Amino acid sequence: MGWRRGYHRLVTSDSRLVDAHGRVVKDLRLSVTPRCNFRCTYCDPLGIGSHEPPGTLQAEQFGVILRAAVGLGMESVRFTGGEPLLRKDLPDLVALAHEAFGALRPDLPPGSADVAITTNASALTKRLPDLLAAGLRRVNVSLDAVDADVFRLATGGGDIARVWEGIAAVEVAGLTPLKLNAVVLRGVNDDQVPALAALTRDKPYHVRFIEYMHLDNAAFGTYDARFVPGSEIRAAVEAAHGALESVPTDPSAPARLFKVRGWAGNIGFINPVSEPFCSTCSRMRVTSDGMLRPCLLNDREFDLKPALCAPDPVAAVQEVFLVAANRKVASGLTAPVERPRTMVAIGG
């Protein structure tokens, strides 16, 4: 195929996409909307997620991107936001992902494609049946506290009861592993760490603690004051529950997994600031307005919209992926800098 000629070294014999640093790119994060009904301080402190800006891609355009990415060997697709459940056609997008895997990855066993969402779960009870019918296989839930008042503070007014209902619905549906993600901020929810970890005592949850990244354009002094390193978070877990034991972990996954001996679930630490894992990064992101972002912590983006208008849009989008892989940086910038987009506009 002509679009491969200039980038042949970035595509392996089994059609996997490899970046310029030898890392296999196999995980796609696809933001389908910047809208969100929560106002988490680390994600959307200015409330820009209260409306849908012009330029959000249509389902057909996301379908082209999905076929292009899966054709380049992607093994997982996770739909993010904003809050992806605010998009009415999310089941259609999940179905498009499964169609792409079914048509372009015959090597994968039927139904085994990793198609997931990251959600605040506040509308999950209502939306889950249609998503299951479309082929959803896994759910990540943002859960920054177990105390209702702290949760309300951390999320700018979120109702934790609705989140627990959504989590219960996922359990009933049997989607595993159910991952619960908590971004820890000093003075906001850092006192919730032991209680969040304790959720893994009787349930096979993966509770994952994420270091606060400067993707909200907080004032530098404010960011420094609220940042809690992963080592401190782990120390708080062990002080409350005892020593953690290591759990075998996919080296390309962002979380390092542990558990308390005898407990049902796992406890993970995602430390992109204090322990960057760029050398094993396997991800690319597409924003809701069609910008391909090779690195979360680098602001370089590649516009997919012209390729989506090409006579052969799948091949044209694949060419953009190849260019982006060739220019994917070795490591992102974790230092506090002013960003043109905050987290809610990038996608998780």
Summary of the structure (lengths in Angstrom):
residues: 348
radius of gyration: 19.4
end to end distance: 32.6
largest distance: 60.0
contacts: 1177
relative contact order: 0.17
helix: 37%
strand: 18%
